[in-house]
Amino acid sequence: MESSYSLIEIMMQEYASVMKERNRTVDEDGETEGVDYEWVELPSFDDPTKTIRMKRYYDIEGVKAK
């Protein structure tokens, strides 16, 4: 019984990782959102009441910059 549960758990983990990889979207530059960069909103320099969206790139290892 324990081995059956372990097998099912491993299969579900594998399924989750495959689905996560499949659902990653690659943009026209060949970059993957959530892996290479994230979207951030910054105040506009022209009108501080408005915000603009920009890409915040991660470093080479894929770790968020501080």
C-alpha positions in Angstrom: 0.0 0.0 0.0 2.8 2.4 0.9 4.6 1.8 -2.5 1.3 2.5 -4.4 0.9 5.8 -2.6 4.6 6.7 -3.3 4.2 5.9 -7.0 1.0 8.0 -7.3 2.7 10.9 -5.4 5.7 10.8 -7.8 3.5 10.6 -10.8 1.5 13.7 -9.6 4.7 15.6 -9.0 6.0 14.8 -12.5 2.6 15.8 -14.0 2.7 19.1 -12.2 6.3 19.9 -13.4 5.3 18.9 -17.0 2.2 21.1 -17.0 4.2 24.0 -15.5 6.8 23.8 -18.2 4.1 23.5 -20.9 2.2 26.6 -19.7 5.3 28.8 -19.8 4.7 31.4 -22.5 7.6 32.5 -24.8 7.3 36.0 -26.2 8.5 37.1 -29.7 12.0 37.8 -28.3 12.3 34.1 -27.2 12.2 35.0 -23.5 10.0 33.2 -21.0 7.9 35.2 -18.6 8.5 34.2 -15.0 11.9 32.7 -15.9 13.8 35.5 -17.7 11.8 38.5 -16.4 8.7 39.7 -14.6 6.5 42.7 -15.3 6.6 45.6 -12.8 4.7 48.9 -12.8 6.6 52.1 -12.2 5.4 55.7 -12.0 5.6 57.6 -15.3 8.3 60.3 -15.4 6.0 62.5 -17.6 2.9 62.1 -15.4 3.5 60.7 -11.9 -0.2 59.9 -11.5 0.1 57.2 -14.2 2.1 54.0 -14.2 4.0 52.2 -16.9 4.8 48.5 -17.3 8.3 47.5 -17.8 10.2 44.2 -17.8 12.4 43.5 -14.8 15.1 41.0 -15.9 16.5 38.4 -13.6 20.3 37.8 -13.4 22.0 35.0 -15.3 21.1 32.3 -12.7 17.4 33.2 -12.9 17.4 34.7 -9.4 15.5 37.9 -8.8 17.6 41.0 -8.5 17.5 42.7 -5.2 
